Amino acid sequence: MKLTALATVFLAISIVSCCQPGLVGKPQVSAEQVQSFNFYEQATMAIWVSGAGTLSFSDSEHDQNGYVRKIDAGSLQSGVRAVSMIETHPQMKNQGWIEGRYPEIILGEGLFFHTYVGFRHGADASDGVSFQVFVHTGEELNLVASQRLFPRQVKKLDADLSPWAGKKVQIILKVLAGKSNSQDQAVWVDPHLDNKPSRAD
């Protein structure tokens, strides 16, 4: 995808809108059925965890335990401008990880997960991370999307959640570091659920 085309997609977005995940705690929110869901807007409602334990939202970017925060608008390491980003830095150790467990929801019919993934501007030294999306039903943990990414790359990440329509689930966003822990400033751009199968490139 050319950067100019991707920048146009991000502008449109702004206008219209290792290890198993650690099953540590559950957000205490009554589940309700949804036809759409904005993970950026609801990021503070998730429980964020790394290998060091539970994290506070918007922890310092120098925290060795890892950190998570929202960025309203800024540049990706590729040079593309983007909006509605969740920056998730794994625990700062080799093969560290970070994950966000969102409150339980009941999925409506025909929903899809969508996001773009990349690195925040300045993350030149990263040796890459893996972005993963899980659906947790309480009994099963299902990996529904995964993307290994390196600096200067931006990728689309989609997942069909229709198999869980009508079911109560938790969505988990996870990032796994590689052998290095340097500058793994991984970002999710406008992660959300809707009923559109895929974004156009």
C-alpha positions as CSV (number, residue, x, y, z in Angstrom):
1,M,0.0,0.0,0.0
2,K,1.4,3.4,-0.9
3,L,1.7,5.9,2.0
4,T,-0.5,8.4,0.2
5,A,-3.3,5.9,-0.1
6,L,-3.0,4.8,3.5
7,A,-2.9,8.4,4.7
8,T,-6.2,8.9,2.8
9,V,-7.7,5.9,4.6
10,F,-6.6,7.3,8.0
11,L,-8.1,10.7,7.2
12,A,-11.4,8.9,6.4
13,I,-11.2,7.1,9.7
14,S,-10.8,10.4,11.5
15,I,-13.8,11.8,9.8
16,V,-16.2,8.9,10.3
17,S,-15.2,8.2,13.5
18,C,5.6,-16.6,23.6
19,C,2.8,-17.1,25.9
20,Q,-1.0,-17.4,26.3
21,P,-2.8,-14.2,27.4
22,G,-2.7,-14.0,31.2
23,L,-6.3,-14.5,32.3
24,V,-5.8,-12.1,35.2
25,G,-9.0,-10.5,36.5
26,K,-12.2,-9.5,34.6
27,P,-13.6,-6.0,34.2
28,Q,-16.7,-5.8,36.4
29,V,-19.1,-4.5,33.8
30,S,-22.5,-6.0,32.9
31,A,-22.4,-7.3,29.4
32,E,-24.7,-5.7,26.8
33,Q,-25.3,-6.6,23.1
34,V,-23.4,-4.3,20.7
35,Q,-23.6,-3.6,17.0
36,S,-20.3,-1.6,17.1
37,F,-17.5,-1.1,19.6
38,N,-14.7,1.4,19.7
39,F,-11.6,0.0,21.5
40,Y,-9.9,3.4,21.5
41,E,-12.7,5.1,23.3
42,Q,-13.1,2.3,25.8
43,A,-9.3,1.7,26.3
44,T,-9.4,3.0,29.9
45,M,-12.1,0.4,30.7
46,A,-9.9,-2.5,29.9
47,I,-7.6,-4.3,32.3
48,W,-4.0,-4.0,31.0
49,V,-1.5,-6.6,32.1
50,S,2.1,-7.5,31.3
51,G,4.4,-10.2,32.6
52,A,5.1,-7.9,35.6
53,G,1.4,-7.7,36.6
54,T,-1.5,-5.3,36.2
55,L,-0.6,-1.9,34.7
56,S,-2.1,1.5,35.3
57,F,-3.4,3.2,32.1
58,S,-1.1,5.9,30.8
59,D,1.9,4.7,32.7
60,S,5.2,6.4,32.0
61,E,6.8,5.4,28.7
62,H,10.0,4.7,30.7
63,D,8.2,2.1,32.9
64,Q,10.1,-1.2,32.6
65,N,6.9,-3.1,33.3
66,G,5.4,-1.8,30.0
67,Y,2.9,0.9,29.4
68,V,-0.3,1.8,27.6
69,R,-1.7,5.1,26.6
70,K,-4.0,6.8,24.0
71,I,-2.7,9.2,21.3
72,D,-5.4,11.3,19.7
73,A,-3.3,12.1,16.6
74,G,0.4,11.8,15.5
75,S,2.8,10.1,13.1
76,L,3.6,6.5,12.7
77,Q,7.2,5.4,12.3
78,S,6.6,5.0,8.6
79,G,5.8,8.7,8.3
80,V,2.1,8.3,7.9
81,R,-0.2,10.5,10.0
82,A,-2.9,8.6,12.0
83,V,-5.6,9.3,14.6
84,S,-7.2,7.4,17.5
85,M,-4.1,5.3,18.4
86,I,-3.6,3.0,21.4
87,E,0.2,2.7,22.1
88,T,1.0,-0.6,23.8
89,H,4.6,-1.2,24.8
90,P,5.4,-4.7,26.1
91,Q,7.3,-5.3,29.3
92,M,10.8,-4.2,28.6
93,K,12.5,-7.6,28.6
94,N,13.3,-10.1,25.9
95,Q,10.0,-11.5,24.6
96,G,8.0,-9.3,26.9
97,W,4.3,-8.9,26.3
98,I,1.3,-6.6,27.1
99,E,-2.4,-7.3,26.7
100,G,-5.7,-5.4,27.3
101,R,-8.8,-7.4,28.4
102,Y,-11.9,-5.4,27.5
103,P,-15.2,-5.6,29.4
104,E,-17.6,-8.4,28.5
105,I,-19.9,-7.7,25.6
106,I,-22.6,-9.7,23.7
107,L,-21.7,-9.6,20.0
108,G,-24.4,-8.6,17.5
109,E,-24.8,-10.3,14.2
110,G,-22.2,-10.1,11.5
111,L,-19.5,-8.1,13.3
112,F,-15.9,-7.7,12.3
113,F,-12.8,-6.4,14.1
114,H,-10.8,-3.8,12.2
115,T,-7.6,-1.9,12.9
116,Y,-4.3,-0.8,11.4
117,V,-1.1,-1.7,13.3
118,G,2.3,-0.1,13.2
119,F,4.9,1.7,15.3
120,R,5.0,5.2,16.8
121,H,7.3,7.7,15.2
122,G,10.9,7.2,16.4
123,A,10.7,3.4,16.9
124,D,13.7,2.7,14.6
125,A,15.5,0.2,16.9
126,S,12.7,-2.3,17.4
127,D,13.3,-5.8,16.0
128,G,9.6,-6.2,15.5
129,V,6.5,-7.3,17.5
130,S,3.5,-9.5,17.0
131,F,0.0,-8.0,17.3
132,Q,-2.7,-10.5,18.3
133,V,-6.4,-10.4,18.8
134,F,-8.3,-13.0,20.9
135,V,-11.9,-13.8,21.7
136,H,-12.4,-15.2,25.2
137,T,-15.7,-16.9,25.8
138,G,-15.0,-17.8,29.4
139,E,-14.4,-21.4,28.3
140,E,-12.3,-21.0,25.2
141,L,-9.5,-18.6,24.1
142,N,-9.6,-18.1,20.4
143,L,-6.8,-16.4,18.4
144,V,-8.7,-14.6,15.6
145,A,-6.0,-12.3,14.1
146,S,-2.2,-12.1,14.3
147,Q,0.4,-10.0,12.5
148,R,4.2,-9.8,12.9
149,L,5.4,-6.3,12.1
150,F,8.7,-4.5,11.8
151,P,9.6,-0.8,11.8
152,R,8.4,1.3,8.8
153,Q,5.6,-1.2,8.2
154,V,1.9,-0.5,8.5
155,K,-0.6,-3.4,8.1
156,K,-4.3,-3.8,8.1
157,L,-5.6,-6.4,10.7
158,D,-9.2,-7.7,10.3
159,A,-11.1,-10.6,11.9
160,D,-14.5,-12.1,11.4
161,L,-16.3,-12.4,14.7
162,S,-19.6,-13.7,13.3
163,P,-19.0,-17.2,14.8
164,W,-19.6,-15.6,18.3
165,A,-22.8,-13.7,17.4
166,G,-25.1,-13.6,20.3
167,K,-22.4,-14.8,22.7
168,K,-20.9,-13.1,25.7
169,V,-17.2,-12.5,25.1
170,Q,-14.1,-10.5,26.1
171,I,-11.9,-9.2,23.3
172,I,-8.1,-9.2,24.2
173,L,-5.6,-7.1,22.3
174,K,-2.0,-8.3,22.8
175,V,1.5,-7.4,21.7
176,L,4.5,-9.7,21.9
177,A,8.1,-8.4,21.8
178,G,10.9,-10.2,20.0
179,K,14.4,-10.9,21.3
180,S,15.1,-7.2,21.8
181,N,13.0,-4.9,24.0
182,S,14.1,-1.7,22.5
183,Q,11.6,0.8,21.1
184,D,8.7,-1.6,20.8
185,Q,6.2,1.3,20.7
186,A,3.4,-0.7,19.0
187,V,0.2,1.2,18.1
188,W,-3.3,0.1,17.2
189,V,-4.9,2.7,14.9
190,D,-8.7,3.1,15.4
191,P,-9.4,-0.5,16.5
192,H,-13.2,-1.1,16.4
193,L,-16.0,-3.5,15.6
194,D,-18.5,-2.9,12.8
195,N,-20.5,-4.9,10.3
196,K,-18.3,-4.2,7.3
197,P,-16.2,-7.2,6.2
198,S,-13.0,-5.4,5.3
199,R,-11.5,-1.9,4.8
200,A,-10.4,-1.0,1.4
201,D,-6.7,-0.6,0.8
